[in-house]
């Protein structure tokens, strides 16, 4: 009775385990599980800088790892090829989220939505067909005014093509 699979991407310097150890993230994971979703929080392939690859092609090592994981879950019977998959990421993981969503959907995966937190999420905004939400902080000192504007631009590019999109400013 799985409602879907949620793949979560950490920010720069982070790891997949933080989604289950930090208070707010742990609550979110518990809420998702209670709602019937499987939750997987991953490490980026680059464990030196602990950042997600910016490669815009299907040879992106992080996208390859995600595809391998999805294929493994399907072969093990944990999910099917029709299981809805959602992706979300924070900061550097937020920048990776639209890239992962777009490339995984192009590869035939059932990607249903992407959530970008504290990032511009520019990758593929002019091409994606994945519904996307941007969640930014009004006075984000890291993202800055130009980054906040970048998130709005990404949102407008997606919604302007008739793809469901949302932007939330806290």
Secondary structure, DSSP 4 states (H G I P E B T S, - for coil): ---EEEEEE--TT--TTHHHHSHHHHHHHHHHHHTTEEEEEE--SBTTTTB-----STT-HHHHHHHHHHHHHHHTTSS-TTS-EEEEEETHHHHHHHHHHHHHHHTT--EEEEEEESS---TTTTT--S-EEEEE-TT-TTTHHHHHHHHHHHHHHHHTTT--EEEEE-
